[in-house]
């Protein structure tokens, strides 16, 4: 295993890393390994597709979709044979 030294690491980032590691119940070193692993393997996102779509479009303002009134009862789809 390799050893990595990070110089000039911002104190604020270190404090945030310490809190994040504690939240996940692990050491700061283990948290950094997990962050790097997720970033380099592309598995950083744990949110589902719906959450990611919502996050992407959450800043769009003034979008309203009219809900059509229902004039008849729902019926089963008619599928071709």
ABEGO torsion letter per residue (X at the ends): XBBBBBBGBBAAAAAAAAAAAAAAGBBAAAAAAAAAAAAAAGAABABBAAAAAAAAAAABBGBBBBBBBBABBBBBBBBBX
